[in-house]
Amino acid sequence: MKLAFIILAHDDSDNLFRLIRRLLVDGDLVVVHWDKKNPFDLAAAAYSQLDGPQRSRLRFARRHAVEWGGWSMVEATLAGLAELATSIEAFDYVILLSGADYPIKPLPVLKAFLRQGGGREYIECVNPEHETWVVDGLVQARYQHYHWLNWRKRPKLFSFMVTVQKKLGIRRRLPEDLSPRFGSQWWALTGTTAQQVLERSRRRALRAFFKTTWVPDELFFPTLVAALVPAGRIVSSSLTFYHFSQQGRPLLLYNDHFDFLCRQERFFARKLSAHATLLRDRLDQVLAAPEPAAPPVRLSKQLPAYEAFTAVQWRGLPGRRVIGRQHDAWYGDLEWNKRPYFVLVCDQQTRLETAHQTLNALPGVSCYGELFHGSHIDYGVSGWAHPFYPADKPAVRDMKRPNFLADVLQAQPAQFIGFVLRLPCGHEMEKVILFDPQAAPIFILPADGYQTPDGLAWDTAFANMVLHDNLQEARRAGKRCLLLTAHQHHLSDEGISQLSSYVSRLKTGFTC
């Protein structure tokens, strides 16, 4: 039996070549689609990573810049099929994998299983009218509406366009009397069916329609296969084990998943962590076994142990932070933080250089600058910055500001942490510090500066109003706050001394 593998890869070339070497042990063929967005020269690297016989069994598909959820995912797969079509060889099966996949059963066992199947197609084909495959989000709207934008890039506009089309009653039908089918993009098709899919995909009306569907890779191939092949020849299952978490994200497999994967009645697993070297090493030992086990009777997932584990561990151990699992999504990972911190809340004009230096001179105290500055992250402590959040990349911080703050607080466990927050800040952190029980806000209010020779200084007056509003809200919430006054945008020596003493007391024992 002759197999052809198409691999869709975006990065991590080292593990990709490891996968390629493993797939070529039996003289089969591998076609790689390497994401055009990645400048790394994969073809050149093949000369140092693969020997001559291996390179002779490797092909490269025409490259496309791939975006999740878009037509480019289908284009990349079709490019792999087109490259296969240039070969004079005939293949019994074409198997689609990702660069993060890895075999969990030897290739001879896979081939024995496929022979027993009698030429069946292994692709999920779920009728959305009768079964549930999409756990959350759009279902019929994926193909009934037009989708010109990518949700990840323009989520608000994407949702707005869906809402408008619903109100207008737009409900498209698939061309050529096709019946929609959903399923995983990872499949194993007979060589004949794969060739038929490629030929039919060249029809202009078909491509035009699917280009404006959402996540077409989970719709295009199942729909075409269901139209080309009798239902009795389709096994609505993939050869690849994959699983989604309760949050709808792919389960990432690490070194400690070895026993779990060995129980799965599948032939490949995704997606393996780039750092799961030991897992790949142990799987290699299984794949190289001199007497491989018999092929499974049927494809199935063995999940009881995993489901029992997640049921117990979902909330984590008491006091242990579990990323992404909170009762209150707005509050973020601060829910897990039990370390007190202080916040210097002031307007945009107040000068805090002296106060900042005084606080950082206190033993065990680190007072950062404007962590939430609009254009950068001002750590304000010489020689320190969080390794995950570069100072010049505030967009990483702004993906979830409470999570960023939780990371900063945990990064220096021996220090009592504080930072500067200038109001109005235009985001949720001014409210977070009011309701977070671990936060100790210190309000620095301007005592003057409202009047100018031309009249009222509106910006200063507005900032003072915002500060007073937040102060009153903190008091209504029962928050204990220190109140200081800045004259001509500066704290007096007495004010700085009062601030220093207050922070020292907070450090020795904070209660809210």
C-alpha positions in Angstrom: 0.0 0.0 0.0 1.3 3.4 -1.0 0.4 6.5 1.1 0.9 10.2 0.4 0.9 12.7 3.3 0.1 16.3 3.0 1.4 18.4 5.9 0.1 22.0 6.5 2.9 23.7 8.5 3.3 27.2 9.8 6.4 27.1 12.0 8.6 24.9 14.2 10.7 23.5 11.4 12.7 21.2 13.7 9.7 19.2 14.8 8.3 19.3 11.3 11.4 17.6 9.9 11.2 15.0 12.7 7.6 14.3 11.6 8.7 14.0 8.0 11.4 11.5 8.8 9.0 9.4 10.7 6.5 9.4 7.8 9.1 8.4 5.3 10.3 5.2 7.0 8.3 3.0 4.6 9.1 4.8 1.3 5.8 6.8 1.1 5.6 10.4 -0.2 5.3 13.6 1.8 4.1 17.0 0.4 4.6 20.0 2.7 2.7 23.3 2.5 4.9 25.9 4.3 3.0 29.0 5.3 4.0 31.9 3.0 4.0 34.3 6.0 7.1 32.4 7.4 10.3 33.6 5.7 12.3 30.5 6.7 13.7 28.7 3.7 12.3 25.2 4.4 13.5 23.7 1.1 17.1 24.8 1.7 16.9 23.4 5.3 15.9 20.0 4.0 19.4 19.4 2.7 20.8 19.5 6.2 17.9 17.8 7.9 17.2 14.9 5.5 19.3 12.4 3.7 19.2 11.8 -0.1 16.5 9.0 -0.2 14.3 11.1 2.2 14.7 14.2 0.1 13.7 12.2 -3.0 10.3 11.4 -1.3 9.6 15.0 -0.3 7.7 17.6 -2.3 6.8 21.2 -1.6 3.4 22.7 -2.5 2.8 26.1 -3.9 2.8 28.4 -0.9 -0.1 30.5 0.4 -0.3 33.0 3.3 -2.6 31.1 5.6 -5.2 32.7 8.0 -7.3 30.7 10.4 -10.9 30.7 9.4 -10.3 31.8 5.8 -10.3 30.3 2.4 -6.5 30.2 2.5 -6.8 27.0 4.6 -8.5 25.3 1.8 -6.1 26.8 -0.8 -3.2 25.3 1.1 -4.7 21.9 1.1 -5.6 22.0 -2.6 -2.1 23.1 -3.3 -0.9 19.9 -1.7 -3.3 17.9 -3.8 -2.2 19.7 -6.9 1.4 18.9 -6.2 0.5 15.2 -5.7 -1.3 15.3 -9.1 2.1 16.0 -10.8 3.5 12.7 -9.6 3.3 9.7 -11.9 2.8 7.5 -8.9 -0.6 6.2 -7.8 -1.5 6.4 -4.1 -4.0 4.3 -2.2 -4.6 7.0 0.4 -3.9 10.7 0.9 -3.7 11.7 4.5 -3.9 15.3 5.7 -1.8 16.3 8.7 -0.6 19.4 10.5 3.0 20.2 11.4 2.0 19.7 15.1 0.9 16.1 14.5 2.8 12.9 15.3 2.1 9.2 14.7 1.0 7.2 17.7 0.9 3.9 16.0 3.4 2.3 13.5 2.8 2.8 9.8 2.4 -0.9 9.1 -0.5 -1.0 11.6 -2.1 2.0 9.8 -1.7 0.3 6.4 -3.2 -3.0 7.8 -6.2 -1.0 9.1 -6.7 0.7 5.7 -6.6 -2.6 3.9 -9.2 -4.0 6.2 -11.4 -1.0 5.5 -11.9 -1.9 1.9 -11.4 1.6 0.4 -13.5 3.6 2.8 -13.1 7.4 3.2 -12.1 8.6 6.7 -13.5 12.1 7.0 -16.1 13.5 9.4 -19.3 14.3 7.5 -21.9 15.7 9.8 -25.3 17.0 8.5 -25.9 20.2 10.5 -29.7 19.8 10.1 -29.7 16.5 12.0 -26.6 16.4 14.2 -24.5 18.8 16.3 -20.9 19.2 15.4 -20.2 22.9 16.0 -20.2 23.1 19.8 -20.5 26.9 20.0 -20.8 29.8 17.5 -22.1 30.0 14.0 -23.5 26.9 12.3 -25.8 27.5 9.3 -24.7 31.1 9.2 -21.2 29.9 8.2 -22.4 29.3 4.7 -25.8 31.0 4.5 -24.2 34.4 5.0 -21.4 36.2 3.2 -18.1 36.4 5.1 -15.6 38.8 3.7 -13.8 39.6 6.9 -11.8 37.5 9.4 -13.3 37.4 12.8 -9.9 37.4 14.5 -8.9 40.6 12.8 -12.2 42.5 12.9 -14.5 40.8 15.4 -16.9 43.6 15.9 -17.4 44.3 12.2 -17.7 40.6 11.5 -20.5 40.2 14.1 -22.2 43.4 12.8 -22.2 42.0 9.3 -23.8 38.7 10.5 -26.5 40.6 12.4 -27.3 42.8 9.3 -27.6 39.8 7.1 -29.9 38.0 9.5 -32.2 41.1 9.6 -32.2 41.3 5.8 -33.1 37.6 5.6 -30.1 36.6 3.6 -29.9 32.8 3.4 -27.6 31.5 0.6 -27.9 28.0 -0.8 -24.9 25.9 -1.7 -24.2 25.7 -5.5 -24.8 22.6 -7.6 -27.4 21.3 -5.2 -24.8 20.4 -2.6 -25.9 19.5 0.9 -23.7 21.0 3.6 -21.6 18.8 5.8 -19.3 19.7 8.7 -16.2 17.9 9.9 -12.6 18.2 11.0 -10.2 19.4 8.4 -8.0 16.3 9.1 -8.9 13.4 6.9 -7.7 10.3 5.0 -9.1 9.9 1.5 -8.5 7.3 -1.2 -6.3 8.5 -4.0 -9.3 8.4 -6.4 -11.5 10.5 -4.2 -8.7 13.0 -3.5 -8.2 13.4 -7.2 -12.0 13.9 -7.8 -12.1 16.6 -5.0 -9.2 18.4 -6.7 -10.9 18.3 -10.1 -14.2 19.5 -8.8 -12.6 22.3 -6.7 -11.6 24.0 -10.0 -15.2 24.9 -10.8 -15.4 28.7 -10.6 -18.9 28.9 -9.0 -17.9 26.4 -6.3 -14.7 28.3 -5.4 -16.5 31.7 -5.4 -19.2 30.4 -3.0 -16.8 28.8 -0.5 -14.4 31.8 -0.5 -17.1 33.8 1.3 -18.0 31.1 3.9 -16.6 31.1 7.5 -14.0 28.3 8.4 -14.4 26.7 5.0 -11.9 24.0 5.6 -14.4 22.4 8.0 -17.1 22.6 5.3 -15.6 22.4 1.9 -14.0 18.9 2.0 -16.8 17.1 3.9 -19.4 18.6 1.6 -17.6 17.5 -1.6 -16.8 14.0 -0.3 -20.4 13.5 0.7 -21.5 14.4 -2.8 -18.9 12.3 -4.5 -19.0 9.1 -2.4 -21.9 6.9 -1.3 -22.7 7.3 2.4 -21.9 3.6 3.0 -18.2 4.2 2.0 -17.7 7.1 4.4 -16.5 6.5 8.0 -17.4 9.8 9.7 -14.2 9.8 11.7 -10.7 11.0 11.4 -7.5 8.9 11.8 -6.2 11.7 13.9 -6.9 12.0 17.6 -7.8 15.6 18.6 -9.8 17.0 21.4 -11.2 20.4 22.4 -11.2 21.8 25.9 -14.3 23.2 27.6 -13.2 26.6 26.3 -13.2 25.4 22.7 -9.4 25.3 22.3 -7.4 22.3 21.0 -6.0 20.1 23.7 -2.2 20.7 23.7 -0.3 17.5 24.3 2.8 17.5 26.6 5.3 14.9 27.8 2.9 13.5 30.4 0.3 12.6 27.8 2.2 9.5 26.6 0.0 6.9 28.4 -3.1 8.8 27.5 -2.2 8.7 23.8 -1.3 5.1 23.9 -4.9 4.3 24.8 -6.4 6.1 21.8 -7.7 4.0 18.9 -6.3 6.4 16.3 -3.1 6.7 14.3 -2.0 10.3 14.7 -2.4 12.9 17.5 -2.6 16.6 17.5 -1.6 18.9 18.7 1.8 18.2 20.3 3.6 21.0 22.1 6.7 22.2 20.4 8.5 21.5 23.7 7.2 17.9 24.1 10.5 16.3 23.0 10.3 13.5 25.5 6.8 12.6 24.3 8.0 12.3 20.8 11.0 10.2 22.0 8.7 7.8 23.7 6.4 7.6 20.8 9.3 6.8 18.5 10.0 3.8 20.6 6.5 2.6 20.1 6.7 3.3 16.4 9.9 1.3 16.0 8.6 -1.8 17.8 9.7 -5.0 16.0 6.3 -6.6 16.4 3.6 -3.9 16.2 0.2 -4.5 17.7 -2.8 -5.5 15.7 -4.8 -2.6 14.1 -7.8 -1.3 16.1 -11.2 -2.7 15.2 -12.7 0.7 15.0 -11.7 4.3 15.5 -12.5 5.7 18.9 -11.5 8.2 21.6 -10.7 7.0 25.1 -11.6 10.0 27.3 -12.9 8.8 30.7 -9.6 9.4 32.5 -9.2 12.8 30.9 -12.8 13.8 31.7 -12.5 12.6 35.3 -9.2 14.6 35.7 -10.6 17.8 34.3 -13.8 17.5 36.4 -11.6 17.4 39.5 -8.9 19.9 38.5 -11.1 22.4 36.6 -10.9 24.9 39.4 -7.4 23.9 40.4 -6.0 23.6 43.9 -6.9 26.2 46.5 -4.8 29.3 46.0 -3.3 27.9 42.8 -3.7 30.0 39.7 -5.2 28.2 36.8 -4.8 30.4 33.7 -8.1 31.2 31.9 -10.5 29.7 34.4 -12.3 32.3 36.4 -15.7 32.9 37.7 -15.6 36.4 36.4 -14.0 36.8 33.0 -13.9 40.6 33.4 -11.7 40.2 36.5 -9.4 37.8 34.8 -6.5 36.1 36.5 -6.5 38.6 39.3 -9.1 36.3 40.8 -6.2 34.0 41.8 -4.0 36.8 43.1 -3.7 36.9 46.9 -0.8 39.3 47.1 -1.7 42.9 48.1 -0.4 45.8 46.0 -0.8 49.6 46.0 -1.7 52.0 43.2 -0.8 55.7 43.0 -3.9 57.2 41.3 -3.4 60.7 40.0 -4.1 63.0 37.0 -2.0 63.4 33.9 0.0 66.4 35.1 1.1 65.3 38.6 4.9 64.9 38.9 5.8 61.8 40.9 9.6 61.4 40.3 10.6 62.2 43.9 7.8 60.0 45.3 8.8 57.2 43.0 12.4 57.3 44.0 11.4 57.4 47.7 9.2 54.4 47.5 11.7 52.3 45.6 14.3 53.1 48.3 12.1 51.3 50.8 13.3 47.8 51.6 11.2 45.1 49.8 9.1 47.7 47.8 9.0 48.0 44.0 7.0 50.9 42.7 6.7 50.7 38.9 5.8 53.6 36.6 2.8 53.8 34.4 2.3 50.1 33.6 -0.8 51.0 31.6 0.5 53.9 29.6 -1.2 54.1 26.2 1.9 53.9 24.0 4.3 51.7 26.1 4.7 49.8 29.4 6.6 52.1 31.8 8.2 49.6 34.3 10.1 52.5 35.9 12.4 50.1 37.9 16.0 50.1 36.6 17.0 46.7 35.1 13.7 45.0 35.3 10.9 44.2 32.8 8.6 41.3 32.6 10.0 38.8 30.1 6.6 38.1 28.5 5.6 41.8 28.1 8.2 43.9 26.3 8.0 47.6 27.1 7.5 48.6 23.5 4.7 46.1 22.8 1.6 47.3 24.8 -0.7 45.4 22.5 0.4 42.1 24.2 -0.5 43.7 27.6 -3.8 45.0 26.3 -5.1 41.6 25.2 -6.1 41.2 28.8 -4.9 43.9 31.2 -6.0 42.2 34.5 -4.0 39.1 33.4 -1.0 41.3 32.7 -1.2 42.8 36.2 -1.5 39.3 37.7 1.7 38.2 35.9 3.6 41.3 37.1 2.5 40.8 40.7 3.6 37.2 40.7 6.9 37.9 38.9 8.7 39.2 42.1 7.2 37.3 45.0 9.6 38.9 47.5 8.6 42.5 46.7 5.6 44.6 47.7 4.4 45.9 44.3 2.9 49.2 43.3 2.4 51.3 40.2 1.1 54.6 38.8 -2.3 54.9 37.2 -3.2 58.2 35.7 -6.9 59.1 35.2 -8.8 59.2 33.0 -7.1 56.1 31.5 -9.9 55.0 29.1 -10.0 51.4 30.0 -11.2 49.0 32.7 -8.2 49.2 35.1 -9.6 52.3 36.9 -12.5 50.1 38.0 -10.4 47.0 38.7 -8.4 48.7 41.4 -11.6 49.9 43.1 -13.1 46.5 43.4 -10.0 44.2 43.7 -9.8 43.3 47.4 -6.0 43.2 47.1 -5.6 46.7 45.7 -4.8 49.7 48.0 -5.5 52.9 46.0 -3.7 56.0 47.0 -5.4 59.1 45.5 -3.3 62.2 44.8 -5.7 65.1 44.0 -4.7 68.4 42.5 -5.2 71.3 44.9 -5.0 74.0 42.2 -4.4 74.6 38.5 -8.0 75.1 37.4 -7.6 78.7 36.5 -5.4 80.1 33.7 -5.2 83.7 32.3 -7.7 82.7 29.7 -10.2 81.2 32.2 -11.0 77.7 33.4 -8.5 74.9 32.6 -11.1 72.4 31.4 -8.7 69.5 31.0 -7.5 69.8 34.6 -11.0 70.3 35.9 -12.3 67.3 34.1 -9.4 65.1 35.4 -10.1 66.3 38.9 -13.8 65.4 38.5 -12.8 61.9 37.3 -10.5 61.5 40.3 -13.2 62.5 42.8 -15.8 60.3 41.1 -13.5 57.3 41.5 -12.6 58.2 45.1 -16.3 58.3 46.0 -16.9 55.0 44.3 -14.1 53.4 46.2 -15.5 54.7 49.5 -19.0 53.4 48.6 -17.3 50.0 47.9 -15.8 50.1 51.4 -12.3 50.5 50.1 -9.8 52.1 52.5 -7.9 54.8 50.7 -5.1 57.3 51.5 -5.8 60.8 50.2 -3.0 63.2 49.3 -2.9 66.6 47.7 -0.6 67.9 45.0 0.2 71.6 44.9 1.3 72.9 41.5 1.5 69.3 40.3 4.0 68.2 43.0 3.7 66.4 46.4 5.2 68.3 49.3 7.9 66.8 51.4 5.3 66.2 54.1 3.1 64.4 51.5 5.9 62.2 50.4 6.8 61.3 54.0 3.1 60.5 54.6 3.1 58.3 51.5 6.3 56.5 52.4 5.0 55.7 55.9 1.6 54.5 54.6 3.2 52.1 52.1 5.6 50.8 54.8 2.5 50.0 57.0 0.8 48.3 54.0 3.8 46.1 53.4 4.0 44.9 57.0 0.4 43.8 57.1 -2.3 44.6 54.5 -6.0 44.1 55.3 -8.9 45.4 53.3 
